[in-house]
Amino acid sequence: MAGKNYTETEVTHEEFKKIINNSEKVVVVNFFAEWCMPCLMMTPILEDISELMKEVSFVRINVDDNEDLASKHNVSSVPCLIMFKNGKEMDRIIGSHSYDSIEMRIKRCMC
């Protein structure tokens, strides 16, 4: 997972399990679809946040390629950001949100 903290980390089902279960830091999982305009609008926001919040892992899950994973985590609309810590869901953001709103909710999960 070299390169930018966010853009280079689209993961598969197996990688996803390892990342969220083996991390003591917050992991922000972006469930997205390539055809989703709000998802596309969120990408630059998440890229900016990931560049500033190096202590947080950011990963992407394409719901069209990973329907079982989306279903397992009750993702029924995209974009859907789920914050995990120590393998447990800490928070969930559905739909398009502002930089400040997302940053604040991630910081709350870090406590």
C-alpha positions as CSV (number, residue, x, y, z in Angstrom):
1,M,0.0,0.0,0.0
2,A,2.6,2.5,-1.1
3,G,1.8,6.0,-2.2
4,K,-0.8,8.3,-0.8
5,N,-2.4,7.3,2.4
6,Y,-5.9,7.1,0.9
7,T,-5.9,6.8,-2.9
8,E,-3.7,3.7,-3.1
9,T,-5.6,1.6,-0.6
10,E,-8.6,-0.1,-2.3
11,V,-8.8,-3.4,-0.6
12,T,-10.4,-6.8,-1.1
13,H,-12.5,-8.8,1.4
14,E,-9.5,-10.7,2.9
15,E,-7.3,-7.6,3.2
16,F,-10.2,-5.8,4.8
17,K,-10.6,-8.4,7.6
18,K,-6.8,-8.2,8.3
19,I,-6.7,-4.4,8.4
20,I,-9.7,-3.9,10.8
21,N,-8.9,-6.8,13.1
22,N,-5.2,-6.2,13.4
23,S,-5.2,-2.4,13.9
24,E,-5.3,-0.5,17.2
25,K,-5.7,2.7,15.4
26,V,-8.8,4.0,13.7
27,V,-9.5,2.6,10.2
28,V,-11.9,4.6,8.0
29,V,-13.5,2.4,5.4
30,N,-15.1,4.1,2.5
31,F,-17.8,1.9,0.9
32,F,-18.2,3.4,-2.6
33,A,-19.3,2.8,-6.2
34,E,-17.6,4.1,-9.3
35,W,-21.0,5.2,-10.7
36,C,-21.9,7.2,-7.6
37,M,-21.6,11.0,-8.0
38,P,-21.6,11.7,-4.2
39,C,-18.8,9.1,-3.8
40,L,-16.7,10.9,-6.5
41,M,-17.4,14.2,-4.7
42,M,-16.1,12.8,-1.4
43,T,-12.8,11.5,-2.8
44,P,-10.9,14.8,-2.7
45,I,-12.2,15.5,0.8
46,L,-11.1,12.1,2.1
47,E,-7.7,12.5,0.3
48,D,-7.1,15.8,2.1
49,I,-8.1,14.4,5.5
50,S,-5.9,11.3,5.0
51,E,-2.9,13.5,4.2
52,L,-3.3,15.3,7.5
53,M,-4.4,12.4,9.7
54,K,-1.5,10.0,9.2
55,E,-2.4,8.2,12.4
56,V,-5.6,6.9,10.8
57,S,-5.8,4.3,8.1
58,F,-8.1,5.0,5.1
59,V,-9.3,2.2,2.8
60,R,-11.9,1.9,0.0
61,I,-14.3,-0.9,-0.7
62,N,-16.0,-1.0,-4.1
63,V,-19.5,-2.3,-3.3
64,D,-20.0,-3.6,-6.8
65,D,-16.9,-5.8,-6.5
66,N,-17.6,-6.8,-2.8
67,E,-21.3,-7.2,-2.4
68,D,-21.0,-9.7,0.3
69,L,-18.8,-7.4,2.4
70,A,-21.2,-4.5,1.9
71,S,-24.1,-6.7,2.9
72,K,-22.3,-8.0,6.0
73,H,-21.8,-4.5,7.2
74,N,-25.4,-3.4,6.3
75,V,-24.3,-0.9,3.7
76,S,-27.4,-0.1,1.7
77,S,-26.4,3.3,0.3
78,V,-23.1,4.9,-0.8
79,P,-21.0,6.7,0.1
80,C,-20.9,5.0,3.5
81,L,-17.9,5.7,5.8
82,I,-17.5,3.3,8.7
83,M,-14.9,3.9,11.4
84,F,-13.4,0.9,13.1
85,K,-11.1,0.6,16.1
86,N,-9.8,-2.7,17.3
87,G,-12.1,-4.5,14.9
88,K,-15.3,-2.8,16.2
89,E,-17.5,-0.3,14.5
90,M,-17.2,3.1,16.2
91,D,-19.2,5.3,13.9
92,R,-20.9,5.4,10.5
93,I,-21.4,8.3,8.1
94,I,-23.9,7.8,5.2
95,G,-24.0,10.2,2.3
96,S,-21.9,13.2,1.4
97,H,-20.5,15.3,4.2
98,S,-18.2,18.2,4.7
99,Y,-14.5,18.0,5.5
100,D,-15.1,19.5,9.0
101,S,-17.9,17.0,9.8
102,I,-15.9,14.0,8.7
103,E,-12.7,15.1,10.5
104,M,-14.6,15.8,13.7
105,R,-16.3,12.3,13.7
106,I,-12.9,10.6,13.0
107,K,-11.3,12.5,15.9
108,R,-14.1,11.3,18.2
109,C,-13.3,7.7,17.3
110,M,-9.6,8.3,18.2
111,C,-10.3,9.0,21.9
